[in-house]
Amino acid sequence: MIMKIINILMRCFFIGLVWSLLSCEGQQNFLKVIPDNANLVSIINVSEVVDKFDVTKTKLTPLLDLSHEEYGDNMKSLSVLMETPENTGLDFNAPLCVFRTSAIYLVAKINDVNALKSFFATMKQDGVASSVREYGGLYNTLLFDACEIYFDDATLLLCISSDEYGNVPSSKNIKRLFQLDEEEMFIYSDKYKEMTSKAGNADVATYHSHYLSEGKIELLSSLNLEEGRFVLNTCVFNADKRINKILDEIDKHTCLLEGRFAGIYEDLPFLCGCVGVDGEWMIEFFKSNQELRSLLLVLERGIDIEKMVRSVNGDLAFVISDFTKLNSDKIPDITVIAEVKNTDFLNDVDYWASSMDNYGMKMHKIAENQYILTFEDMLLNWGVTPENELFFSTSPSFSAANIHKQTNVHAPYKVQGNKLFMYTNLEETVKASSMYAEIDMFCSLLGIGEPQYLLVKSNSAREFIVELGMHEK
């Protein structure tokens, strides 16, 4: 009896497994036109995105209604799309996909090909589409005299353009996408398996590859629309040898943050960041950058900045307090503070003070282990705190005594547990932007608040999170 029950359960399990695999195959079928050599593939769960934006309550809906009233019978296709989208023949419960090769394409799933043909016939009456023609099992129409559309019984493929002049690939090349062999299809690649595995139920899942001077890097991203924020997770899927070596170096010489400098300022500054780093490695990185190397050479005339940077070991934080000054000719208040393993460089301060006159620099003491260095129009307030923390600031009023007396305003964003943490306050930036009116209109139409902050976090050189916070509406 027990064996019979086990056999029945096993049979049900395998039947269920086969059925689920067949179901997945059916769901993937319309994506078979995506070639494996696409350098960008983005799968968008449209129904989830629409629900989260709650389009029915945004200003976009009355705008569409107004267009409908204005054009009336001349835009029957718009009426079908708005009022009965199921009559278009497209499956809006299935995801949409955007991919890029030499051109940009959009892929949609078809539920009813005859209904889709009728919808295009209505669009032709509205003057926005050409007649549907058939070419050996494929149908074709032209949308807005710019977008080529090909479709069969399962898949709609819209080609936007292949170059800056709006040209599209030849019909032969587009048709070829409907005839790909299994090994040529993206959905049978490791990239697709990994993308769907890591993205889970993400609103948007994306594979994208890029060519850098060091080689090719392939990334996987997932975007989720959450309450009051957009969260983008990105990780490295694959990279060429030289890039992997660089990523290994970064991971080797960076460490997780303790968050000891998260409270440098009481109020949120324009930009602040923290990184856990080894100074010996960081100085070599500075020297590899032309602009940073030039700055180091200037400072070396007055103080042994290289020796100072080499002493850094652990949390390093930087703050730019004011966007208004940064956006003008004025020097903003910039502060850098770092945990150091020793303060041996302080033994040379008297020598620096006596020798820097030769280079037009001046330095005087303003507190215990705190100095003001001046050079032409530049002022540098620097020193070491009683807790052996090295700091530099362009503000003459910056005081080491207040470093650990402020509230950690970044606590909700979890500084600790990351190797990199960077917060940018976007309110002033957005309002000062020349595109502020467009941004405000776009946010208003979608029923979302204006951008409030941009947060970047990473606990590995191969993975990072970008979060865009929005004001409540």
C-alpha positions as CSV (number, residue, x, y, z in Angstrom):
1,M,0.0,0.0,0.0
2,I,2.7,2.5,1.0
3,M,4.6,1.7,-2.3
4,K,1.5,2.3,-4.3
5,I,1.0,5.7,-2.6
6,I,4.6,6.6,-3.3
7,N,4.3,5.5,-6.9
8,I,1.1,7.7,-7.3
9,L,2.8,10.7,-5.7
10,M,5.9,10.2,-7.9
11,R,3.8,10.0,-11.0
12,C,1.9,13.1,-10.1
13,F,5.2,14.9,-9.4
14,F,6.7,14.0,-12.7
15,I,3.4,14.9,-14.6
16,G,3.4,18.2,-12.8
17,L,7.1,18.8,-13.5
18,V,6.6,18.1,-17.2
19,W,3.5,20.3,-17.4
20,S,5.3,23.2,-15.7
21,L,8.3,22.8,-18.1
22,L,5.9,22.8,-21.0
23,S,4.1,25.9,-19.6
24,C,7.5,27.7,-19.2
25,E,8.3,26.8,-22.8
26,G,5.0,28.3,-23.9
27,Q,5.7,31.5,-22.0
28,Q,9.2,31.8,-23.5
29,N,8.1,31.0,-27.0
30,F,7.5,34.6,-28.0
31,L,11.0,35.6,-26.9
32,K,12.7,33.2,-29.3
33,V,13.3,36.1,-31.7
34,I,16.0,37.6,-29.3
35,P,19.4,36.6,-30.6
36,D,22.2,35.4,-28.2
37,N,24.5,38.2,-29.5
38,A,22.1,41.0,-28.3
39,N,24.1,43.5,-26.1
40,L,21.1,44.5,-24.2
41,V,18.0,42.5,-23.2
42,S,15.4,44.0,-20.9
43,I,12.3,42.1,-19.8
44,I,9.5,44.4,-18.4
45,N,6.6,43.1,-16.3
46,V,4.2,45.7,-17.7
47,S,1.2,44.7,-15.6
48,E,3.3,45.0,-12.4
49,V,4.7,48.4,-13.4
50,V,1.2,49.7,-14.4
51,D,-0.3,48.5,-11.1
52,K,2.5,50.1,-9.0
53,F,2.2,53.4,-10.9
54,D,-1.6,53.2,-10.6
55,V,-2.0,54.8,-13.9
56,T,-5.8,55.1,-13.5
57,K,-5.2,57.8,-10.8
58,T,-2.5,59.8,-12.5
59,K,-2.8,62.9,-14.7
60,L,-1.9,60.7,-17.7
61,T,-5.4,59.2,-17.8
62,P,-7.4,62.5,-18.2
63,L,-4.8,63.5,-20.8
64,L,-5.5,60.3,-22.8
65,D,-9.3,60.9,-22.4
66,L,-8.8,64.4,-23.7
67,S,-7.0,63.1,-26.8
68,H,-9.8,60.6,-27.3
69,E,-12.4,63.3,-27.1
70,E,-10.4,65.6,-29.4
71,Y,-9.8,63.0,-32.2
72,G,-13.1,61.1,-31.7
73,D,-13.8,58.7,-34.6
74,N,-10.5,59.6,-36.2
75,M,-8.6,57.6,-33.5
76,K,-10.6,54.4,-33.0
77,S,-7.4,52.5,-32.4
78,L,-6.6,54.7,-29.4
79,S,-10.1,54.0,-28.1
80,V,-9.5,50.2,-28.5
81,L,-6.1,50.4,-26.7
82,M,-7.5,52.4,-23.8
83,E,-10.9,50.8,-23.3
84,T,-10.5,47.2,-24.4
85,P,-6.7,46.4,-24.6
86,E,-7.6,42.7,-24.9
87,N,-9.1,43.4,-28.3
88,T,-5.7,44.4,-29.7
89,G,-4.7,40.8,-29.8
90,L,-1.7,41.4,-27.6
91,D,-1.2,39.7,-24.2
92,F,-0.5,42.6,-21.8
93,N,-0.2,40.1,-18.9
94,A,2.9,38.8,-20.5
95,P,6.1,40.8,-20.2
96,L,7.4,43.1,-22.9
97,C,11.0,42.9,-24.0
98,V,13.4,45.4,-25.4
99,F,16.6,44.3,-26.9
100,R,19.4,45.8,-28.9
101,T,21.8,44.5,-31.6
102,S,22.6,46.9,-34.5
103,A,19.0,48.2,-33.9
104,I,16.6,48.5,-31.1
105,Y,13.6,46.1,-31.0
106,L,10.5,45.6,-28.9
107,V,8.9,42.1,-28.5
108,A,5.4,41.4,-27.4
109,K,3.3,38.3,-27.0
110,I,0.3,37.7,-29.2
111,N,-2.9,36.1,-27.9
112,D,-5.0,36.4,-31.0
113,V,-3.4,37.1,-34.4
114,N,-6.7,37.8,-36.1
115,A,-7.6,40.4,-33.5
116,L,-4.2,42.0,-34.0
117,K,-4.7,42.2,-37.7
118,S,-8.1,43.9,-37.1
119,F,-6.4,46.3,-34.7
120,F,-3.8,47.2,-37.4
121,A,-6.7,47.7,-39.9
122,T,-8.2,50.2,-37.5
123,M,-4.8,51.9,-37.1
124,K,-4.6,52.1,-40.9
125,Q,-8.0,53.9,-40.9
126,D,-6.6,56.3,-38.3
127,G,-3.6,57.0,-40.6
128,V,-0.9,55.7,-38.3
129,A,-0.2,52.3,-39.9
130,S,0.1,50.8,-43.4
131,S,-1.8,47.8,-44.7
132,V,-0.8,44.4,-43.3
133,R,1.1,42.3,-45.9
134,E,2.1,38.7,-45.6
135,Y,5.5,37.3,-46.5
136,G,5.8,33.5,-46.3
137,G,4.2,33.1,-42.8
138,L,5.2,36.5,-41.5
139,Y,3.0,39.6,-41.5
140,N,4.4,43.2,-41.9
141,T,3.2,46.7,-41.3
142,L,4.7,50.1,-41.0
143,L,3.8,52.2,-37.9
144,F,4.0,56.1,-38.1
145,D,6.1,55.7,-41.3
146,A,9.1,55.0,-39.0
147,C,8.7,51.6,-37.1
148,E,8.8,48.3,-39.0
149,I,6.5,45.6,-37.4
150,Y,6.7,41.9,-38.2
151,F,4.6,39.2,-36.5
152,D,3.6,35.6,-36.7
153,D,0.9,33.8,-34.6
154,A,2.9,34.2,-31.4
155,T,5.3,37.1,-31.5
156,L,5.2,40.8,-32.5
157,L,8.6,42.3,-33.3
158,L,8.8,46.1,-33.6
159,C,12.1,47.6,-34.9
160,I,12.7,51.2,-33.9
161,S,15.9,52.2,-35.7
162,S,19.5,51.2,-36.3
163,D,21.2,54.5,-36.7
164,E,20.9,58.3,-36.0
165,Y,19.1,58.8,-39.3
166,G,16.2,56.5,-38.3
167,N,17.0,53.8,-40.8
168,V,15.9,50.2,-39.9
169,P,17.6,46.9,-40.9
170,S,16.5,45.2,-44.1
171,S,13.4,43.0,-44.0
172,K,15.7,40.0,-44.6
173,N,17.7,40.7,-41.4
174,I,14.5,41.2,-39.4
175,K,12.9,38.0,-40.7
176,R,16.0,36.1,-39.9
177,L,15.2,36.7,-36.2
178,F,12.1,34.5,-36.6
179,Q,14.3,31.7,-37.9
180,L,17.0,31.4,-35.2
181,D,18.3,28.0,-34.3
182,E,18.1,27.1,-30.6
183,E,21.8,27.7,-30.0
184,E,21.4,31.2,-31.4
185,M,18.5,32.2,-29.1
186,F,19.1,34.3,-26.0
187,I,16.5,32.3,-23.9
188,Y,18.6,29.2,-24.1
189,S,21.8,30.9,-23.0
190,D,23.4,31.0,-19.5
191,K,22.8,34.7,-19.5
192,Y,19.1,34.3,-19.6
193,K,19.1,31.6,-17.0
194,E,21.2,33.7,-14.7
195,M,19.2,36.8,-15.4
196,T,15.8,35.2,-14.5
197,S,17.4,33.4,-11.5
198,K,18.8,36.6,-10.0
199,A,16.0,38.9,-11.0
200,G,13.3,36.8,-9.4
201,N,10.0,38.7,-9.6
202,A,11.7,42.0,-10.5
203,D,9.6,44.6,-12.3
204,V,12.4,45.0,-14.9
205,A,15.3,42.5,-15.5
206,T,18.1,43.4,-17.8
207,Y,21.3,41.9,-19.3
208,H,23.7,44.4,-20.8
209,S,27.3,44.1,-22.1
210,H,29.8,46.9,-22.5
211,Y,33.3,47.3,-24.1
212,L,35.8,49.2,-22.1
213,S,39.5,49.9,-22.8
214,E,40.3,46.9,-20.6
215,G,37.9,44.5,-22.3
216,K,34.3,43.3,-22.3
217,I,32.1,43.2,-19.2
218,E,28.6,41.7,-18.9
219,L,26.2,42.9,-16.2
220,L,22.8,41.7,-14.9
221,S,20.4,44.2,-13.4
222,S,17.0,44.1,-11.8
223,L,14.8,47.2,-11.2
224,N,12.0,47.3,-8.7
225,L,9.5,50.1,-8.1
226,E,8.9,50.3,-4.4
227,E,7.0,52.7,-2.2
228,G,8.7,56.1,-2.7
229,R,11.7,54.8,-4.4
230,F,13.2,52.9,-7.4
231,V,15.8,50.3,-6.5
232,L,18.3,49.0,-9.1
233,N,20.5,45.9,-8.3
234,T,23.4,45.2,-10.6
235,C,26.1,42.5,-10.6
236,V,28.9,41.3,-12.8
237,F,27.9,38.2,-14.8
238,N,31.1,37.9,-16.7
239,A,34.2,39.9,-17.5
240,D,37.4,39.7,-19.5
241,K,40.6,38.7,-17.7
242,R,42.0,42.3,-17.3
243,I,38.7,43.6,-15.8
244,N,38.5,40.6,-13.4
245,K,42.0,41.4,-12.2
246,I,41.0,45.0,-11.5
247,L,37.8,43.8,-9.7
248,D,39.9,41.4,-7.6
249,E,42.3,44.2,-6.7
250,I,39.5,46.4,-5.6
251,D,38.0,43.7,-3.4
252,K,41.4,42.8,-2.0
253,H,42.2,46.4,-0.9
254,T,38.8,47.5,0.4
255,C,36.9,46.6,3.6
256,L,33.5,46.8,5.1
257,L,32.6,50.1,6.7
258,E,32.1,50.5,10.4
259,G,30.1,53.7,9.8
260,R,32.2,55.7,12.3
261,F,32.0,59.0,10.2
262,A,28.3,58.7,9.2
263,G,27.5,61.7,11.5
264,I,30.0,64.3,10.3
265,Y,27.1,66.8,9.7
266,E,23.9,67.3,11.5
267,D,21.9,68.0,8.3
268,L,22.0,66.1,5.1
269,P,24.7,67.7,2.9
270,F,24.6,67.8,-0.9
271,L,26.9,64.8,-1.3
272,C,28.6,62.5,1.1
273,G,30.3,59.1,0.8
274,C,32.2,56.5,2.7
275,V,34.6,53.8,1.5
276,G,36.6,51.2,3.5
277,V,40.1,51.3,2.0
278,D,43.8,50.5,2.3
279,G,45.8,53.7,1.9
280,E,48.9,51.9,0.5
281,W,46.8,50.8,-2.5
282,M,44.8,54.1,-2.7
283,I,47.9,56.3,-3.2
284,E,48.9,54.2,-6.2
285,F,45.3,54.6,-7.5
286,F,45.6,58.4,-7.1
287,K,48.9,58.4,-8.9
288,S,47.3,56.6,-11.9
289,N,44.8,59.5,-12.3
290,Q,46.2,62.6,-14.1
291,E,44.1,65.2,-12.2
292,L,44.6,63.6,-8.8
293,R,48.3,63.2,-9.5
294,S,48.6,66.9,-10.3
295,L,46.8,67.8,-7.0
296,L,49.2,65.5,-5.1
297,L,52.2,67.3,-6.6
298,V,50.9,70.7,-5.5
299,L,50.3,69.5,-2.0
300,E,53.6,67.7,-1.8
301,R,55.3,71.1,-1.9
302,G,53.9,71.9,1.5
303,I,53.1,68.6,3.3
304,D,53.9,64.9,2.8
305,I,50.5,64.0,1.5
306,E,51.7,60.7,0.2
307,K,52.8,59.6,3.7
308,M,49.4,60.7,5.1
309,V,47.4,58.8,2.5
310,R,49.5,55.6,3.0
311,S,48.6,55.7,6.7
312,V,44.8,55.4,5.9
313,N,43.4,52.1,7.0
314,G,39.6,51.6,7.3
315,D,36.7,54.1,7.0
316,L,37.3,57.1,4.8
317,A,34.5,59.7,4.4
318,F,34.0,62.8,2.2
319,V,31.4,65.5,2.3
320,I,30.5,68.3,-0.2
321,S,28.1,70.4,1.8
322,D,26.6,72.9,-0.7
323,F,25.5,72.3,-4.3
324,T,25.0,76.0,-4.9
325,K,28.7,76.8,-4.5
326,L,29.7,73.7,-6.5
327,N,27.5,74.9,-9.3
328,S,29.3,78.3,-9.3
329,D,32.9,79.6,-9.3
330,K,33.1,79.4,-5.6
331,I,34.9,76.6,-3.8
332,P,32.4,74.5,-1.8
333,D,33.0,73.2,1.7
334,I,34.6,69.9,1.2
335,T,35.7,67.7,4.1
336,V,37.6,64.4,4.0
337,I,38.3,62.3,7.1
338,A,39.9,58.9,7.5
339,E,40.8,56.3,10.0
340,V,44.6,56.0,10.1
341,K,46.9,53.3,11.4
342,N,49.6,55.7,12.6
343,T,50.3,59.5,12.8
344,D,54.1,59.4,12.2
345,F,53.7,62.2,9.7
346,L,53.0,64.6,12.5
347,N,56.7,64.4,13.5
348,D,57.6,66.3,10.3
349,V,55.1,69.3,10.7
350,D,57.8,71.8,11.9
351,Y,60.0,70.9,9.0
352,W,57.1,71.4,6.5
353,A,56.2,74.8,8.0
354,S,59.8,76.1,7.6
355,S,60.4,74.8,4.1
356,M,57.0,75.5,2.4
357,D,57.8,79.3,2.1
358,N,59.9,78.5,-0.9
359,Y,56.7,77.5,-2.7
360,G,54.6,80.4,-1.7
361,M,52.7,78.4,1.0
362,K,51.9,79.3,4.6
363,M,50.8,77.1,7.5
364,H,49.9,78.0,11.1
365,K,48.6,76.0,14.0
366,I,45.0,76.8,15.2
367,A,44.6,73.9,17.8
368,E,46.3,70.8,19.0
369,N,47.4,68.8,15.9
370,Q,45.3,71.1,13.7
371,Y,46.6,73.5,11.1
372,I,45.6,76.0,8.3
373,L,47.5,75.7,5.1
374,T,47.1,78.6,2.5
375,F,48.4,78.7,-1.1
376,E,47.2,81.4,-3.4
377,D,43.4,81.2,-3.3
378,M,43.4,77.8,-1.7
379,L,42.8,77.1,2.0
380,L,43.2,73.7,3.6
381,N,42.2,73.1,7.2
382,W,43.8,69.8,8.2
383,G,44.8,67.8,11.3
384,V,44.4,64.8,13.4
385,T,41.7,64.2,16.0
386,P,42.4,62.8,19.5
387,E,41.0,59.4,18.1
388,N,43.8,59.4,15.5
389,E,41.6,60.3,12.5
390,L,43.2,62.4,9.7
391,F,41.0,65.1,8.2
392,F,41.1,67.8,5.5
393,S,38.6,70.5,5.0
394,T,38.2,73.6,2.8
395,S,36.2,75.2,5.5
396,P,38.2,77.3,8.0
397,S,35.5,76.8,10.7
398,F,35.6,73.0,10.5
399,S,36.4,71.6,14.0
400,A,37.6,68.1,14.9
401,A,35.8,68.4,18.2
402,N,32.4,68.1,16.6
403,I,33.0,65.1,14.3
404,H,31.4,62.5,16.6
405,K,28.8,64.7,18.2
406,Q,26.3,64.7,15.3
407,T,23.3,62.4,14.7
408,N,23.8,59.7,12.1
409,V,21.3,61.0,9.6
410,H,22.2,58.1,7.2
411,A,21.2,55.4,9.7
412,P,18.0,54.4,7.7
413,Y,20.2,53.7,4.7
414,K,22.6,51.2,6.5
415,V,26.1,52.5,6.0
416,Q,27.6,49.5,7.8
417,G,28.0,46.3,5.9
418,N,29.1,48.1,2.7
419,K,32.5,48.8,1.2
420,L,31.1,51.9,-0.6
421,F,28.3,54.2,0.5
422,M,27.4,57.4,-1.4
423,Y,24.4,59.7,-0.8
424,T,23.5,62.7,-3.1
425,N,20.7,65.1,-2.1
426,L,18.9,65.8,-5.4
427,E,16.5,68.5,-4.3
428,E,18.7,71.5,-5.1
429,T,20.2,69.8,-8.1
430,V,16.8,69.0,-9.7
431,K,15.4,72.5,-9.1
432,A,18.6,74.1,-10.5
433,S,18.5,71.9,-13.6
434,S,17.6,73.5,-17.0
435,M,15.3,70.5,-17.5
436,Y,13.4,71.1,-14.2
437,A,10.1,71.9,-16.0
438,E,10.3,68.7,-18.0
439,I,11.2,66.6,-14.9
440,D,8.3,68.2,-13.0
441,M,5.8,67.5,-15.8
442,F,7.0,63.9,-16.3
443,C,6.7,63.2,-12.5
444,S,3.3,64.9,-12.4
445,L,1.9,62.8,-15.3
446,L,3.1,59.6,-13.7
447,G,1.7,60.6,-10.3
448,I,5.1,60.4,-8.6
449,G,7.0,62.9,-6.5
450,E,10.1,64.6,-7.7
451,P,13.5,63.0,-7.2
452,Q,14.8,63.4,-3.6
453,Y,18.0,61.5,-3.3
454,L,20.3,59.1,-5.1
455,L,22.0,56.4,-3.0
456,V,24.8,54.0,-4.2
457,K,25.9,51.1,-2.0
458,S,28.2,48.2,-2.7
459,N,29.7,45.4,-0.6
460,S,31.7,44.0,-3.5
461,A,33.4,45.3,-6.6
462,R,31.1,42.9,-8.5
463,E,27.8,44.1,-7.1
464,F,26.1,47.4,-6.3
465,I,22.7,48.9,-5.5
466,V,21.4,52.2,-6.8
467,E,18.4,53.7,-5.1
468,L,16.5,56.8,-6.4
469,G,14.2,58.2,-3.6
470,M,11.1,60.2,-4.5
471,H,9.1,62.8,-2.6
472,E,5.7,61.7,-1.5
473,K,2.9,63.1,-3.7
